[in-house]
């Protein structure tokens, strides 16, 4: 029972996989492969983002080295116009008072906006760091 004669050789009808078993195995394999490809593409995106972050940090550090904030500087001397670096990124620094009614003779806190901009796939992207600096006025 369960054996048939094919070309002179007896074969067991139960040997091999059924079509349903093959389909289930193929669906499991394709699901595993698709999960692997999605995770690999996400890993590549994270690596690219990490490279951009590292380059932005280098540009910010280079901007601080090239244009340091010195204690004796006047407030207007802290500003830096856009400076382009060889890596394609641009560094700039703006300063604004925290209070609206500020005169040069009074003590005041100022916000320093250090900004790096770059082109990303035809669009402009930027990263900004904000710090505070205290300016002692001339009024006694």
C-alpha positions in Angstrom: 0.0 0.0 0.0 1.1 3.5 -0.7 3.6 2.4 -3.4 3.2 2.8 -7.1 5.1 1.4 -10.1 6.7 4.2 -12.2 9.0 3.1 -15.0 9.8 -0.2 -13.4 10.8 1.3 -10.0 8.5 1.5 -7.0 8.1 4.9 -5.4 6.5 5.9 -2.2 3.7 8.4 -2.8 4.5 10.1 0.5 8.1 11.0 -0.4 8.9 14.8 -1.0 7.0 17.9 0.0 3.4 18.8 -0.9 2.7 22.1 -2.6 1.3 23.6 0.5 4.4 22.9 2.5 6.6 24.4 -0.3 4.4 27.5 -0.3 4.6 27.9 3.5 8.4 27.5 3.4 8.7 30.1 0.6 6.5 32.6 2.4 8.5 32.2 5.6 11.8 32.7 3.7 10.5 35.7 1.8 9.2 37.3 5.1 12.6 36.8 6.7 14.4 38.3 3.6 12.2 41.3 3.6 12.7 42.0 7.3 16.5 41.7 6.7 16.4 44.2 3.8 14.4 46.7 5.7 16.7 46.5 8.7 19.8 46.8 6.5 18.4 49.9 4.8 17.6 51.5 8.1 21.1 50.8 9.3 22.5 52.5 6.2 20.3 55.6 6.9 21.5 55.8 10.5 25.1 55.5 9.3 24.6 58.4 6.8 22.9 60.5 9.5 25.8 59.9 11.8 28.3 61.0 9.2 26.3 64.2 8.7 26.2 64.8 12.4 29.9 64.3 12.7 30.6 66.8 9.9 28.2 69.4 11.4 30.0 69.0 14.8 33.4 69.5 13.1 32.1 72.6 11.3 30.7 74.1 14.6 34.0 73.3 16.3 36.0 74.8 13.4 33.8 77.9 13.6 34.5 78.3 17.3 38.2 78.0 16.6 38.2 80.4 13.7 35.9 82.9 15.4 36.2 82.5 19.2 34.0 84.4 21.6 36.5 86.4 23.6 35.5 88.0 26.9 36.8 91.4 25.9 34.9 91.5 22.6 32.1 94.0 22.0 28.7 92.4 21.5 28.8 93.3 17.8 32.2 91.6 17.4 30.6 88.3 18.3 28.6 88.2 15.1 30.1 86.1 12.3 28.9 86.4 8.7 28.5 83.2 6.7 31.8 81.4 6.4 32.0 78.5 3.9 34.1 75.5 4.7 35.7 73.0 2.3 33.2 70.3 3.4 30.3 72.3 1.8 28.9 73.5 5.0 28.4 77.2 6.1 29.0 78.5 9.6 27.4 81.7 10.9 26.8 83.3 14.3 24.1 85.8 15.3 23.5 87.5 18.6 20.4 89.0 20.1 19.5 90.4 23.5 17.2 88.4 25.8 15.3 91.6 26.7 13.8 94.0 24.2 14.6 97.2 26.1 18.4 97.0 26.2 20.8 99.9 26.0 24.6 99.5 25.8 25.2 100.9 29.3 23.2 98.2 31.2 24.0 94.6 32.1 22.3 92.2 29.9 22.1 88.5 28.8 22.5 87.8 25.1 21.6 84.7 23.1 24.3 83.5 20.7 22.9 81.5 17.7 25.7 79.4 16.1 24.3 77.9 12.9 25.6 75.4 10.3 23.7 75.1 7.0 24.3 72.7 4.2 22.5 71.4 1.1 20.8 68.0 1.4 19.4 66.6 -1.9 18.6 70.1 -3.2 17.1 71.3 0.0 18.8 73.5 2.6 19.2 71.8 6.0 20.6 73.4 9.2 21.6 72.8 12.7 21.8 75.4 15.4 23.2 75.7 18.9 22.1 78.5 21.2 24.2 79.8 24.1 23.9 82.6 26.6 26.5 85.3 27.3 26.5 88.0 29.9 27.5 91.5 28.8 28.5 93.8 31.6 27.5 97.3 30.7 29.5 100.5 31.3 26.9 101.9 33.8 28.1 101.8 37.4 
